[in-house]
Amino acid sequence: MDSHLFFRNALLTWAATHLRPMPWKGERDPYKIWLSEIILQQTRVEQGLPYYEKFVTAYPTVTDLAHAPEDELFKLWEGLGYYSRARNLHFTAKYIAGELGGHFPDTYETIRALKGVGDYTAAAIASFAYNLPHAVLDGNVYRVLARFFGIETPTDTPAAKKEFTRLANAVLDTTQPGVFNQAMMDFGATHCTPQQPACPTCPMQTQCVAFQTGKVREIPLKSKAPAKKERFFCYAVFNAGADTFVRKRMEKDIWRGLFEFPAIEWNSRPELPEGHAALRQWLLEQFFSNGNAPDFNITHISKPYRQTLTHRQVTAVFIEINLTEELPENISIAPPFSGTLRLPRTDLKKNIAVPRLIDWYLREKAGTLSLF
């Protein structure tokens, strides 16, 4: 039997008895399919599932999402990371609601043209919502195809994308592309897994090149990833009674649209001055360059917090400072308070979205170390 036909038949036979229930499975509403696919980009299903359910409840239609305030949407997204997805989601919802009258595009090309939608997401929406014959190609699909056909081209190269796209479309069952695409992803996610694939019970093992040649653990191959750029932040948590000060990141940088404490960034791994007097003087120099500072006490310094992003490794420490006098008028518009909002500390968790690294700090404040 032709290897393409064998693969297709074996996969669909396996899928018929290995149902992986998900709330979006069998969904034909392109809005909900799009929502689930954007949430699951670079996110495990287990993590993304409750976010999908929260978004569908809060915004049942694309028009509801389009009308959502950005800060509200970011707060609902908090903890998922990669906030550019949330910004693109909002932009696209407003475009569909405003320019397309709330009607989701219905061809692969028009879906692919939406902001934040790539080849994989467009193929998923096109096949699941409209039964159009476009093969999906994600990490699970790369792995299944690479092992079965014995492909040793590194999967993170431009050459691999062309090669695997051709192959994925060649094996696709064009009579039921949505069912086939879902089967491919489920098989990779639950059976042909990265570390412990279920080869002994695999229906494809007789023609799987990786299994027959003993290369299951070697395939798929990846080229060496470049080193991540490191960034270092010092956050000053200025507390005034029950309030604290935060600013919204508006620069075209990581965490745009999220809130943070006043901060400085180092170019290399920092070492804070030792002793109360030295640290106090350093804070005055860093955060009150005009020398006109309110009286304050340093109460805590946190352990370092580290967050790994796609191309960066971020490290931050938090210095907690209590202002012992009300801010004079001429201070309230000076650094570090220019551009900040004064909010009750309880609002930090309830009403605004913060980077995951700051969320970890807020959750673990009991683990911070007293300086003095």
C-alpha positions as CSV (number, residue, x, y, z in Angstrom):
1,M,0.0,0.0,0.0
2,D,1.2,3.5,-0.8
3,S,2.7,5.1,2.3
4,H,0.5,8.2,2.1
5,L,-2.6,6.1,1.9
6,F,-1.4,3.8,4.7
7,F,-0.7,6.8,6.9
8,R,-4.1,8.4,6.3
9,N,-6.1,5.2,6.9
10,A,-4.1,4.3,10.0
11,L,-4.4,7.7,11.5
12,L,-8.2,8.0,10.9
13,T,-8.7,4.4,12.3
14,W,-6.8,5.4,15.4
15,A,-8.7,8.7,15.8
16,A,-12.1,6.9,15.7
17,T,-11.4,5.2,19.0
18,H,-9.3,7.8,20.7
19,L,-11.6,10.8,21.3
20,R,-9.8,13.7,23.0
21,P,-12.7,15.8,24.3
22,M,-12.3,19.6,24.1
23,P,-15.0,22.3,24.2
24,W,-14.1,23.6,20.8
25,K,-14.1,20.2,19.1
26,G,-16.8,19.9,16.5
27,E,-17.3,23.7,16.8
28,R,-18.2,25.3,13.5
29,D,-18.3,28.9,14.7
30,P,-15.2,30.5,13.1
31,Y,-15.0,33.1,15.9
32,K,-14.7,30.4,18.6
33,I,-12.3,28.3,16.6
34,W,-10.1,31.4,16.0
35,L,-10.3,32.3,19.7
36,S,-9.2,28.8,20.8
37,E,-6.4,28.7,18.3
38,I,-5.0,32.1,19.3
39,I,-5.2,31.2,23.0
40,L,-3.4,27.8,22.3
41,Q,-0.5,29.4,20.4
42,Q,2.6,28.6,22.5
43,T,0.3,27.4,25.3
44,R,-0.4,23.9,26.6
45,V,-4.1,22.8,26.2
46,E,-4.4,22.3,30.0
47,Q,-3.4,25.9,30.6
48,G,-5.4,27.4,27.8
49,L,-8.7,25.7,28.4
50,P,-9.9,27.8,31.3
51,Y,-8.9,31.0,29.4
52,Y,-11.0,29.9,26.4
53,E,-14.0,29.2,28.7
54,K,-13.6,32.7,30.4
55,F,-13.3,34.5,27.0
56,V,-16.3,32.7,25.5
57,T,-18.4,33.6,28.6
58,A,-17.3,37.2,28.7
59,Y,-17.4,37.8,24.9
60,P,-19.8,35.3,23.2
61,T,-19.4,37.0,19.8
62,V,-16.6,38.8,17.9
63,T,-18.6,42.0,18.3
64,D,-18.6,41.6,22.1
65,L,-14.8,41.1,22.0
66,A,-14.4,44.2,19.8
67,H,-16.2,46.4,22.3
68,A,-14.2,45.2,25.3
69,P,-12.0,47.8,27.0
70,E,-8.3,46.9,26.4
71,D,-7.4,46.8,30.1
72,E,-10.4,44.5,30.8
73,L,-9.2,42.1,28.0
74,F,-5.6,42.2,29.3
75,K,-6.8,41.4,32.8
76,L,-8.7,38.4,31.5
77,W,-5.6,37.3,29.6
78,E,-3.3,37.7,32.6
79,G,-1.1,34.7,33.1
80,L,-1.1,33.4,29.5
81,G,1.9,35.5,28.4
82,Y,2.8,36.6,24.9
83,Y,0.5,39.6,25.2
84,S,1.0,40.5,21.5
85,R,-1.6,37.7,20.9
86,A,-4.1,39.6,23.0
87,R,-3.4,42.9,21.2
88,N,-3.8,41.2,17.8
89,L,-7.0,39.4,19.0
90,H,-8.5,42.8,20.0
91,F,-7.3,44.5,16.8
92,T,-8.7,41.8,14.6
93,A,-12.0,41.6,16.5
94,K,-12.5,45.4,15.9
95,Y,-11.7,45.0,12.3
96,I,-14.2,42.1,11.8
97,A,-16.9,43.9,13.7
98,G,-16.3,47.3,12.1
99,E,-15.1,46.6,8.5
100,L,-16.7,43.2,7.9
101,G,-20.0,43.8,9.7
102,G,-19.3,41.1,12.2
103,H,-18.9,38.4,9.5
104,F,-15.8,36.2,9.9
105,P,-13.8,35.7,6.7
106,D,-14.6,32.4,5.0
107,T,-11.6,31.6,2.7
108,Y,-8.1,30.6,3.6
109,E,-6.6,33.7,2.0
110,T,-8.9,36.1,3.8
111,I,-8.4,34.4,7.1
112,R,-4.7,34.3,6.6
113,A,-4.7,38.1,6.0
114,L,-6.1,38.8,9.5
115,K,-3.6,40.3,12.0
116,G,-2.0,37.7,14.3
117,V,-3.1,34.8,12.0
118,G,-0.4,32.6,10.5
119,D,-0.4,29.6,8.1
120,Y,-1.3,27.1,10.8
121,T,-4.1,29.1,12.4
122,A,-5.6,30.0,9.0
123,A,-5.6,26.3,8.0
124,A,-7.2,25.3,11.3
125,I,-10.0,27.8,11.0
126,A,-10.5,27.0,7.3
127,S,-10.7,23.3,7.8
128,F,-12.6,23.2,11.1
129,A,-15.2,25.9,10.3
130,Y,-15.6,25.6,6.5
131,N,-14.2,22.1,5.7
132,L,-11.7,23.6,3.3
133,P,-8.8,21.3,2.3
134,H,-5.8,23.0,4.0
135,A,-3.4,20.9,6.2
136,V,-2.4,22.2,9.6
137,L,1.3,22.2,10.5
138,D,2.2,22.6,14.2
139,G,4.8,21.0,16.4
140,N,2.8,17.9,16.8
141,V,2.3,17.5,13.0
142,Y,6.0,18.1,12.3
143,R,7.0,15.4,14.8
144,V,4.5,12.8,13.5
145,L,5.5,13.3,9.9
146,A,9.2,13.5,10.6
147,R,9.2,10.2,12.4
148,F,6.9,8.3,10.1
149,F,8.6,9.4,6.9
150,G,12.1,9.6,8.4
151,I,12.7,13.2,7.6
152,E,15.9,14.6,9.2
153,T,15.7,18.2,8.0
154,P,15.8,20.4,11.1
155,T,12.2,21.4,11.6
156,D,13.0,25.0,12.6
157,T,14.4,25.9,9.1
158,P,12.8,27.6,6.1
159,A,13.6,24.5,4.0
160,A,11.7,22.3,6.5
161,K,8.6,24.5,6.3
162,K,8.3,24.0,2.6
163,E,9.1,20.3,2.8
164,F,6.6,19.6,5.6
165,T,3.9,21.8,4.1
166,R,4.0,19.8,0.8
167,L,4.0,16.5,2.7
168,A,1.1,17.5,5.1
169,N,-1.1,18.5,2.1
170,A,-0.1,15.3,0.3
171,V,-1.4,13.0,3.1
172,L,-4.4,15.2,3.9
173,D,-7.8,13.6,3.6
174,T,-9.5,16.3,1.4
175,T,-12.9,14.8,1.9
176,Q,-12.8,15.5,5.7
177,P,-9.9,17.9,6.3
178,G,-11.2,19.1,9.6
179,V,-11.5,15.6,11.0
180,F,-8.1,14.6,9.6
181,N,-6.3,17.8,11.0
182,Q,-7.7,17.2,14.4
183,A,-6.6,13.6,14.3
184,M,-3.1,14.6,13.4
185,M,-2.8,17.0,16.3
186,D,-4.3,14.6,18.8
187,F,-2.1,11.8,17.7
188,G,1.0,13.9,18.2
189,A,-0.2,15.3,21.5
190,T,-1.2,12.0,23.1
191,H,0.4,9.1,21.2
192,C,3.5,10.2,19.2
193,T,4.7,12.4,22.0
194,P,8.2,14.1,22.3
195,Q,9.7,12.1,25.2
196,Q,7.7,8.8,25.6
197,P,5.9,7.9,22.4
198,A,3.6,4.9,22.6
199,C,5.5,3.0,19.9
200,P,4.6,-0.5,21.1
201,T,0.9,0.2,20.4
202,C,1.3,2.5,17.4
203,P,-0.8,1.5,14.4
204,M,1.8,3.0,12.1
205,Q,4.9,1.2,13.4
206,T,5.2,-1.3,10.5
207,Q,5.9,1.6,8.1
208,C,7.3,4.2,10.5
209,V,10.9,4.9,9.3
210,A,12.0,6.3,12.7
211,F,10.7,3.2,14.5
212,Q,12.1,0.7,12.0
213,T,15.6,2.4,12.1
214,G,15.7,3.0,15.8
215,K,15.7,6.8,15.5
216,V,12.5,7.7,17.3
217,R,14.3,9.6,20.0
218,E,16.5,11.4,17.5
219,I,13.7,12.6,15.1
220,P,12.6,15.3,14.6
221,L,15.8,17.3,14.5
222,K,16.2,21.0,15.4
223,S,19.1,23.4,14.7
224,K,20.9,24.9,17.7
225,A,18.8,27.7,19.2
226,P,20.5,31.1,19.6
227,A,21.3,32.3,23.1
228,K,18.6,34.3,24.8
229,K,19.3,38.0,25.5
230,E,19.3,38.7,29.2
231,R,17.6,41.8,30.7
232,F,17.7,42.9,34.3
233,F,15.2,45.1,36.1
234,C,15.0,46.7,39.6
235,Y,11.4,47.6,40.6
236,A,10.8,50.1,43.3
237,V,7.5,49.4,45.0
238,F,6.6,52.7,46.5
239,N,3.8,52.3,49.1
240,A,1.8,55.3,50.4
241,G,-0.5,54.0,53.1
242,A,-2.8,51.5,51.4
243,D,-1.8,52.7,47.9
244,T,1.0,52.0,45.6
245,F,2.3,53.5,42.3
246,V,2.3,51.8,38.9
247,R,2.8,52.8,35.3
248,K,1.5,51.3,32.0
249,R,4.2,50.1,29.6
250,M,3.4,51.9,26.3
251,E,6.8,51.4,24.5
252,K,7.2,48.9,21.7
253,D,8.8,46.4,23.9
254,I,8.0,43.4,26.0
255,W,4.8,43.6,28.1
256,R,3.4,46.6,26.2
257,G,0.0,47.5,27.6
258,L,0.6,45.9,31.0
259,F,1.3,47.7,34.3
260,E,4.5,47.7,36.3
261,F,6.2,49.5,39.2
262,P,8.7,52.3,38.6
263,A,11.8,50.6,37.4
264,I,15.3,50.9,36.1
265,E,17.0,48.5,33.8
266,W,20.6,47.3,34.0
267,N,22.8,46.0,31.2
268,S,24.3,43.3,33.3
269,R,23.5,41.3,36.4
270,P,23.1,43.8,39.2
271,E,24.5,43.9,42.7
272,L,22.6,46.1,45.1
273,P,24.6,48.3,47.5
274,E,25.0,46.7,51.0
275,G,23.7,48.5,54.1
276,H,20.8,50.8,54.7
277,A,22.6,54.1,54.1
278,A,24.3,53.0,50.8
279,L,21.1,51.5,49.5
280,R,19.1,54.6,50.4
281,Q,21.6,56.8,48.6
282,W,21.5,54.6,45.6
283,L,17.7,54.8,45.4
284,L,17.8,58.6,45.7
285,E,20.3,58.8,42.8
286,Q,18.4,56.3,40.6
287,F,14.8,57.4,41.2
288,F,15.0,61.0,42.4
289,S,17.6,62.6,40.1
290,N,16.4,66.2,41.0
291,G,17.3,65.5,44.6
292,N,13.8,66.5,45.7
293,A,12.6,63.2,47.3
294,P,9.9,62.5,49.9
295,D,11.0,60.8,53.1
296,F,10.9,57.0,52.9
297,N,11.8,53.8,54.6
298,I,13.2,50.7,52.9
299,T,11.3,47.6,54.2
300,H,12.0,44.6,52.0
301,I,14.0,43.4,49.1
302,S,12.8,40.4,47.2
303,K,14.7,37.3,46.0
304,P,15.4,37.5,42.2
305,Y,12.5,36.5,39.9
306,R,13.3,35.0,36.5
307,Q,11.0,34.7,33.5
308,T,11.9,33.1,30.2
309,L,10.4,34.7,27.1
310,T,10.8,33.6,23.5
311,H,14.0,35.5,22.9
312,R,14.8,36.9,26.3
313,Q,15.6,35.9,29.8
314,V,14.3,38.5,32.3
315,T,15.5,38.8,35.9
316,A,14.0,41.3,38.4
317,V,14.3,42.2,42.0
318,F,11.7,44.3,43.9
319,I,12.6,46.8,46.6
320,E,9.6,47.7,48.8
321,I,9.6,51.3,50.1
322,N,7.2,53.0,52.4
323,L,6.7,56.7,51.9
324,T,6.5,58.2,55.4
325,E,5.0,61.5,54.3
326,E,2.4,62.6,51.8
327,L,3.9,63.5,48.4
328,P,4.3,67.3,48.1
329,E,2.7,68.8,45.0
330,N,6.0,69.4,43.2
331,I,7.0,65.7,43.7
332,S,3.8,64.2,42.3
333,I,4.8,65.0,38.7
334,A,8.5,64.3,39.1
335,P,10.3,61.0,38.6
336,P,9.6,58.3,39.6
337,F,6.0,59.3,39.9
338,S,5.5,61.0,36.5
339,G,3.3,58.9,34.4
340,T,2.2,56.7,37.3
341,L,-1.2,55.9,38.7
342,R,-1.7,55.8,42.4
343,L,-3.9,52.8,43.1
344,P,-5.0,50.8,46.2
345,R,-2.7,47.7,46.5
346,T,-5.8,45.5,46.3
347,D,-6.3,46.7,42.7
348,L,-3.0,45.2,41.6
349,K,-4.7,41.7,41.5
350,K,-8.3,42.7,40.8
351,N,-8.4,45.3,38.1
352,I,-5.1,45.6,36.2
353,A,-3.0,43.2,34.2
354,V,0.7,42.8,35.1
355,P,3.5,40.7,33.6
356,R,3.7,37.2,34.9
357,L,7.0,38.0,36.7
358,I,5.3,40.7,38.7
359,D,2.3,38.4,39.3
360,W,4.7,35.8,40.8
361,Y,6.2,38.5,43.1
362,L,2.7,39.6,44.3
363,R,1.7,36.0,45.0
364,E,4.9,35.2,46.9
365,K,5.4,38.4,48.9
366,A,5.5,36.3,52.0
367,G,8.8,34.9,50.7
368,T,10.6,38.2,50.5
369,L,13.5,38.8,52.8
370,S,13.6,41.6,55.4
371,L,16.6,43.8,54.9
372,F,16.9,45.6,58.3
